[in-house]
Amino acid sequence: MHSTRIPNLRPMLTCAALIVCQGLSGYAQTPTKWKAHDLARPRPPIVTPALQKLSVPPPSDAVVLFDGRHLSHWQSEDGSPAKWVIRDDTIESVPDSGYLYSVRSFGDVQLHVEWAAPVPAEGSGQGRGNSGVFFMTKYEVQVLDSYKNDTYPDGQAAAVYGQHPPLVNACLPPGEWQAFDIVFRRPRFDRSGALEKPARLTVVHNGILVQDNVALWGPTMWLQHLPYESHADKLPLSLQDHGNPVRYRNIWLRELPEWQDAGPAPTNREPLVNLAPETLDRYVGTYEFSGGSAIEITRRGSLLRWRREEGPPTIDLVPHSTKEFAMRWTAGKVVFDLDRQGNPQGFTFHLSGKTRTTKKID
């Protein structure tokens, strides 16, 4: 959670007035009936996690940010050496140490971090074992001792602070090591700075899914819902100093590629052809592979259909010529062996560099 220092309200009020008067887009309104930090909001159910074997070693492509030995990958906000302390292969927030910031900047990542709330447990609500993991210094996944400690749901452990409570409370008792495994996708902005895609977070807490690819409304903040503002594609990670001696260890991440839902279309697409129904009817029948299994070719409208007893029951065959048909939406291909009259005698099935041949038996 952010510091509870009361912000200067004048610029906030001025900004709100401008938005109301000018109808500016992008101002983040709460897309839920619940107010931020609302104690009347239903609490996530408590789930006891299964015992995990920690710590989890990093994979071969991971960027290791803390392995228990040094803080060379971290710094203070002003770029000076980090003021947190290393104790027993862990790092710990100490009074007035300030936030930790990664020296490197990151965008889309898979992050693993292990943390432990202090013992003995002291304080209550937001004053007990409070810290946070910030992506791009703006988007927080809350760290809090939420074991038998009541607080507002959008501020408990594994909440997207002030926005999304976790699906369940998977906290372990203070002093026990807990794990966050987080997939963070940064927001996307167009060239004018307008938001194209919001940031998204998936969080697994102690092996339990608690945030399911949720969209963030904007930067996380105490008592405010701020609009997105265009920023760099990569910014530092940060760990919050909230005055509680929360410990961290085994921090590593994997940088993720860009969204995979786009890309250039293939330029070598084969032409499609239209075959008359009476031509397609020639292919209809049963074809037998050398191993004994059979394929039935039928016609539906202007398409042939592949049907077999095992696997997908029917697949459309899209004609590229009188001999060659593609299996719709796949890399599979069927090439018919035609006699001089254009009647199929069998076909060869091509997939993933392998081929199988058939003979028409009916």
N, C-alpha and C positions, 0 to 999 in steps of 0.2 A: 504494500500500500504506500501511496505517496505520503509525504510529511503532512501532519495535520495543521501546519501553519496556515492561518487565514489568508487567502489570496487578496490582492487588491481588487475590489469589486468594480471600481470605476471603469477600467477598460472592458471588463466582462459585460457590464450594463450597456456601455457604448456599442460594443459589438452586437449585442442582442438587439438593440434598437435599430442599428443599421440593417440587420437581417430582416426584421419585421417590416421596416419601411421600404427597403429596396428589393425584398424577395430574393435574396441571394441564395443560391443552391449550395449544397454540401454541408450545411449546418447539421450536426448529428443530433437528431431527436431519438429518444428512447423507443425502440420498436417493440415495446412490451407494455402491458398494463401496470407493471410494477415500477415504482420509483427506485432510483439508485440508492443502494444501501438501506433498503426497506426491511426492517425487522419483522414486518407482518408477512413477508414472503415465505412460502413453505420451505422448510429445510430439506436439502437433499438427503435421501435415505442413507443410513450408515451401512457400509459393507466392509467386512473384515477381509483384508487381502490374504491370499495364500502366501506362505513363506517363500521368499525369493532369495536366491544366492547372490548376494552383493559382495564386492562390487563387480560391475559388468565390464569386462575388458573392451577397449575400443577396437573396431574393425580396422582392416589394413588401410582404408582410405580416409580415416578420421583425422581431424585436426585436434590434437590434444591440448586443451587450454589449461588444465591443471592435473598433474599426476602425483601430487603430494610433495614435490621437491622444491619448487620455486614459483615465484609470481612474475616471471619475466614476460608472460603473455597478458599481463594486466597492468593497469595504471590508474591514477586518480583522474578526476575530471579535468584538471589543468595540465595533464600530461606528466606530472611528477610521479615518482615511484609509488606503488600501491601501499596503503597504510594498514591494510588488514594483516593479521598475523598468521603464521603457520604453526600449528600445534598438532603433533602426532599425525602427520601426513594429511592434515585437513587445514582449510583456511577458515578463519573466524572473524566476524565483524566485531570490532572493538569500538568503544565510545568515540564519537567524533572522527571516525576513520573515513567517512564519506562513502559514496558509491564506488564500486569497482567497475572499470570500463576495459573491455578487451582492446588490446593494441591494434589488432586487425579488425576490419569491418566485414560484415556479412549481410547477405540478403536471405534467400531461401535456404533453410537448414533443417536437418534432423539433429536435435540436441539431446544429449543424455547428461543429466546432472543428479547427483546424490546429495541429500541434505538431512540434517538432524536438528530438531528443535532443542533448545537448552534444557538441562536438568540442574537443579529442580525447576519445575514449571513455576513461573512467577507471572502475576498479572492475569488479566482476563480479556476476552474479546480481541480487539485489534492490538492490544498491548502484550500479547503472549506469543513469543516466538515469531515475530513478524519480520519478513524480508520479502524479496521478490526477484523474479527472473525477467529481465526486460529485453525484448528483441528490438533492435534498431533504436535503443534508448527510449522507446515510446510506447511499446505494447507489452503489458505486464501479465505474466502468470504468477498469481499470488503464492507466496510461501508463508505459512502460518501454522502454529500449533493448533490444529482443529480437532484434536483428540479430546473429547468431553469438554469442549470449550465453545460456547455458543457465541455467534456473531452474525452479522447480516450475511445472507447466502452468497451475494456477489463479491464478498470479501474474504471468504474462507479459503483454505488451501486448495490449490488447483483451479480457482476461479480465474476467468479473464476479468481482471479487477474492474469492478463497477459495471460490468456488462453481463457476463454469462456465469452463473453459478455452475459448479461441477454437477454432472449427472448424479454422482453419489459421493459421499464422504468416505474416502479410502485411507484416512490418516491412521498412522501408527502412533503409539505412545511417545511422548517426548524422550529424546535420547536415542531412539532407534533410528537406524538409517533407512531413509525412504528414497525412492527414485522417481524422477520425472523423465519420461521420454516424450519429446515434443516435436511435432512437425510444424514448422512455421513457413507460411507463404506470404511474402511481402506484398503490400499494395502495389498496384500498377497505375501509373499516371500517363496521360498522353502528352504530346509535345507542348500543349498549352498549360499543363499542370493540372488539368481536370482528372478526377478519379475515373479510371476505367474498371478496375477490380479492387474490392476491399481486401485487406489482409485477412488471412485465415489461419486458424490454429486447431490442431489435433493434439490432445494431451492424454497420455497414459500414466496414471499415478499408481505406483506399486503393482503394475501389471493389469490395471483395470482401466478401461476407456472411460474418461470423465469429460472430455471435450471432443465432440465429433465433427471436425471440420467446420467449426463455427466461423461466421463472418464477423469481423470487428466493425463497430460503428464509427471508429476513429481512434485516436490515441486514448489510452486508458488514463483516467484522472480521478482524483478525489473530489466529489461534489460537482463535477463538471462533465458534460459530454461535448467534447470539442470536435470540430469538423476535421476531416483530412486536409492536410496541406502538403503539397508536392515536396518530396525530399529525395535525397540520393538513393540509388538502387542498393547501396551497401552502407551500413552504419554499424557502430560497435554494439556488442552485447553489453549488458550491465547487470550487476548484482546489487541489491539495495541494502544500504545500511539504515536500519530503522531503530537503532538503539538497543536491539536484542542480540545476544551472542549466538546467532545461528551459525552452524558450521556447514561447510560444503566440501565435497571431495569428488574425484573422478569425473571431471567435466570434459566432455569431448563432443565434437559435432562432425557431421558430414555435410558438405556443401551440396545442395541439390541443383539439378539442371532446371532450366526454365520449364514453365508449364508444358505438358506434353500433348495438349489438345490442339495444337496447330503445327503447321509445317507446309513446305511447298508440295503441291500436288505432283505426282509422277508425270513426267513428260513423254513417257514411252507407252501410253495406253494404246491397246489394240483397238481397231475400229469395230463397232458393233454392226451386225447385219440382221435384217428381218427375213425369216424363212417362212414360207407359206405353210399353213397347217398340214396340207397333204405331204409336203416334204418332211416336216417334223415327224409325221406318223411313221415314216420309214424306220426311225430310230427306236420306236417303242418296242419293248420286249424285255427278255431276261438275258443277262450276260453273266457268265461264270468265270471267276478267277481260277488260276491254276491250282490254288489250294482248296478249291471246292466251294467257297462262299460265293453268293450270288448277289447281283445288283439288278433291280428292276427299274427300267426307264419308262416313264409315263409322260403324257403330254397334258398340260393345262394351259389353254389359251395359246399364246405365242411362245411359250417356254416349255422346254423339257424339264422333267423332274427326276432326280436321282433318289432312289429309295432302297434301303437295306435294312436287314433285321437288327443289326447292331449299329450303335452310334446314332448320329442324327437321323431321324426317320425320313425326312425329305430335304433335298437341297435343290434349288433352282439352277439349271444349266443355261448360261447366257451365251448365245452363238456369236462367234467372231468370224466364222466361215462355215462352209458346209461340213468341214471335218473337225474344227476346233471349237470347243465350248469351255467357258470358264465357270467354275463353281462360285456362285454369287457371294460376294463379300470375303472370299478367301483366295489364297494363292494356289488352290487346287485347279487342275486343268484336265479335261477329257478330250483325247484326240481319237476320232473314229477311223477305223480301217474300212474304206469304201471299195466296193467292187466297181466295175466299169459302168454299171447302171446307177451307181450312187447309193446302193444299198449297203448298210453297215454289216460287216462280218464279225466285228468285235471292236474293242477300244483299248487304248493305253491310258492308264491313270497316272498323272504326274503330280507329285507333292513333295516339297522339301528336298529336292534333289534325288528322289527315288521314284521308280516307275513300277507299275504292275499291269499286266496284260490280261485281257478277257477274250472269250469267244461268245458270240451270240448263240444261245441254245433254243430260243423261242421267239 
